[in-house]
Amino acid sequence: MAVYTDITEDDLKWFLTEYDVGELLSYKGIAEGVENSNFLLHTSRDPLILTLYEKRVDKGDLPFFLGLMQHLASRGLSCPLPLPRRDGALLGHLSGRPAALISFLEGMWLRKPEAHHCREVGKALAAMHIAGEGFDIRRPNALSLAGWQTLWEKSAARADEVEAGLQDEIRSELDFLGKHWPKDLREGVIHADLFPDNVFFLGDTLSGLIDFYFACNDQLAYDVAICLNAWCFEKDHAYNITKGMALLEGYQSVRPLSAAEIAALPTLARGSALRFFLTRLYDWLTTPAGAMVTKKDPIEYLRKLRFHRQIASAAEYGLKA
């Protein structure tokens, strides 16, 4: 469930007077997502998305997120576009939260993506990396090496409640990544959360990318590693090399990976798996019973992490020489 803050019809109508969007006809909460409160609005003109930014989102980051969507759209990437208020601002306030109106993107996310979908995701990710060039606001990745250590410190004492021996295993993994994390790869704006529910399709055609609220500046190949984890494993946690091959082919058809990026891919994939394991572990241990949030099992990403430890080269992900 992703409605943390409720809104009243009267407050919403008042909020909309600051925009040129027509008359409110109806609205409802959107259950998907974990960071913000989202609502689908129907107006006399167009459907819109209303996002209320919750406490986990730093208000100081909002100019980056909203400006990035504007920049990417101006460079031809299909993504939601924040709507300006009558005074030109992209951000307002509703129910005690910073709030923005975002254009509605047609399409739906895929519950069972196939290899040809993965190829399109690879192409779209590379196109986003190229479109992000020239965006002049920077946002460091708070969920990289230092952030992983901070998250781990909040969960370490209870980690063995999830699986015996987990404390020692994750400490060892953090030590390995601290020593071997690549530092000289090409950097730019990355999505950092391009899971299937953040990619919309109309049939087999990719219609756009959404949810840029983890976007930041980091190594571009790290975003590729995130997508390998998010798109190329089956429900039984087995890696699907056909999907991996398609995703990597799609990416390289738009932005070829360098030799250094290819060599670093197994380590980047380990780091990506650890990042999502740690955020899930923290939420698993700290979300109170009865909260209107669906907790995600951290063990899924622990299994992916263990898989990546066995990978010697990017060829094992399906990357063709």
N, C-alpha and C positions, 0 to 999 in steps of 0.2 A: 504494500500500500504506500502511495507517495502523496498523501495529502496530510501534512503535519499541521497546517494552519487553516482553519475554516474561514470562509468569507460569507458575508450576507449579501443578498441581492441589492439592497440599498447602497451598501458600501461600494459594491462593484459598479453600479450605475454611476455613482459619483466619480469613481476612478476613471471611467470611460469618457467622462465629459472633457478630460484633458487630451483626448485623442480624436482624430477625425476618422472614426471607424463605423459610424452608423449606430443604429439602435440595438440594444441587447435583446435577443430573443430567448436564449436559454444558455445554461452553463452546467457543467458537471465535472467532478474530479476525475483525474486520470490515475489509475492504480499503479502503473508501471513507473519505475525510477526509484532511486533511493536517496537522493541528495536534497531535492527541492519539492515544493508543493506545486502541482501542475493542474491546470483546468482547461478543458476544451470549451471555447465560447462560440456560440452561433450568433452572428449579428445580421442586421438587415443587408449587409454588404458581403462579408466574407467570414468563413470560420477562422478563428485565431487561437493561439495558445497563450494562456496567461501563466507566467511563472513567478512564484513568490520564493525568494532566496532565503533559505533557512540558515540557522546559526553555523552550520558546517561550512558554509560558503563565506569567504572573507569579502566584505563589501568592497574593499580596496581592489579586488581582482575583477570586479564586474566590468570596468571599462575595457579590460583586456578581452574578456569573453564576448561582450557585445560588439566591440570594435572589430574583433577577429571575424565574426560572422559577416559583418558588413564588408570587410576586406575580401574575404573568400568569395562572397557572392559577386562582388564587383569584378573579380578575376575569373568568373564563369563557373565556379563550383556551385552545384545545387545543394543548398542548405537553407535552413530557416533564416529569416531576416528580421532583426528587431525593428519595431515601428517607432518613429519619433513621436513625441508628444507635440502639442501645439507650440510649446516653447522651444522645440528642437531637441530637448533632452531625451535620452533613450531609457531613462530609469525614473520610476515614480515610487510611491509608497502606498501600501494597502494592508490593512489589518496588522499594522506594526512591523511590516516586512518590506524591504526593497522589492520592487516588482517591475516586470517588463512585459509588454505585449510582443509576441513573436508571430510571424506569418505561419500559416498552416501549410505543411508539406504533404502532398498526396502520396499515398503508398502505405505499405504495412511491412512489419519486420517478419522474417522467416523463422518458423520454428524448426524446420528441417532443411537447412541449406545444403545444396549439392555442389559438386566441384565447379560447375559453370558459374554459380553464384559467387564462389570464392574467387574465381578469376576476375569478376567484375569488382569485387571488393578490393583486390590488389590494385587494379587500375585506378579506382577512386581514391585510395589512400595515397598513391603516388601523385595523382593530380592535386590532392589537397596539399601535399608537401611542396609542390611547385607553386601552387596558388598562394601559399603562405609567405613566399619570398616578398620582401619589401614591407611587411607589416612591422611598424616601428615601435610597438609596445612589447616589452619583454616580460615574461613571467617564468621564473625558475621552476623546475619540477620539484615540488615539495615531497613527492613520493618517489624519490630516488634513494641512493645509498644512505644518506643521513636520515632521511625520513623513515626508511625501513628500520633503522636501529632504534629510533624513537618509538615507533609502533611496537616493536618487539619488546622493548623495556616495559611497556604497559601491559603486555600479555604473558611475558615469560614465566612468571611465577605460577600461572595456572595452566600453562601449555600442556603439561602431562595429563591434565583432565581430559583432553581431547584424544590424545594417543600417548601411550607410554614411550618414553625416550625422546619425545619431541623437543624438549629443551636443548639437549645436547646436539641433536641433528640440526636445528635451526641456527644455533650458535656457530656450528661448524660451517654452515652454508654462508652465513653473513661474513665470516672470516675469509672464506674463499673468494666471494664476490668483491670484498674490499680490496683484496690483493690483485684480482684479475680483471676488474671492470675496465672496459675500453674507454679511452679518454680523448682520442684524436679523430673520431669519426665525424662526418659531416653533420652539422646541427641545423635546426630550423624549428618551425612550429609543428608540433605533433598533436594528434587528437588525444592519445593516451588512454582511450576507453572505447575503442571501436569494436564493441561487441555486436552480435546480431541484432539486438534490440535498438541499436543506434544507427542502423542502416535500413533504409526503406526501399522496397521494390514494388513495382507495378508489373505483375506477371514475372517474367524473367529479366526485366529491365530495371537496373538500379536507378531509383528516382531521387535519391539524395542522402546526405549524412546529417545526423542530428546530435544534440547533446554535447556541446563543446565545453562543458564545465569542469573537465579535467585537463583541457588543453594547456600547453605550456611550451617552453623552449627546451629541447633536448636533442639527443642524437636520433636522426631520422630512422635509422635501422632498428632502434628500440621499438618504434611504433610497429614495424613489420613483425618483430618478435611477439608483441602483444597480440597481433592479429593471428599469428600461428597458434597461439594458445587459445584464443577466443573462437576461432572458426574451424580448426582442423583436427579436433578431437571428437570422438563419438561419445554417446552416453555411457558406454562401458569403460570410458577413459582411454581407449585405444587411439593412437595417432593414426589419422587417415592420410597416407602419403599422397594419394591422388588429389585430395583437397589441398594439401600443402604445395604440391607441384603447381596446381592451377593458380593458387594465390600468388606464389612467387613469380610465376610466368607473367601473370597480369601486372604485377608491380613493375617488373623489369621491362615490360613492353613500353612503359611510360617513363620510368626513371631507373636506369640500370644501377644495380648495387656495385660499389667498388670492391676490389679484392679484399681490402681491410674490413669492410662491412660484412662480407661473406664469411670471412674467417672468424669474426666476432659473434656471428649469429647464435651459436649454441650457448655462449655465455649470456648474451642478451635475453635469450629465451628463458634461461634459468632465473635471471633477475626479474623478468616479467612475471613468471610463475610465483616467485617468492613475494613480489609486491601484492598480488591479488590474494595469495594465501594469508598474508599478514593483515590486510584490511578485513578480510572475512573472519579471521581468527579473533581480531579485536571486537568486531561486531557480535560474533557468536558468544563471546564470553561476557560482554557488557550490556547487550540489549535486554531490557527487562522483560519478564514474561508478560504476555498480554499486550505488548506494544504492537501498534498497527503497521509493522514492518516485517516483511518476509526475510528471515535470516538465510544467508547462503552458506552452504556447507564448506568449510575451509579445506576439508580432506580432498575435494576435487582437485584443488590446485597443489596440494601436497603431492598427489600422485603424478601430476604433470611435471612438477619440479623433479621428482625422482626419475621420470623418463628422460628429461633433458640432461641429467647427469651422465647418462649412458651414451650421449650423442658425441661423436668425435669430429664430425664435419657437417657443413650445411647440406651436403649431398644427401644425407640421411633424412632431411626434411623434404626432399624432392627437388632441390635446386639443381638444375642442369648446368653442366660445365659450359 
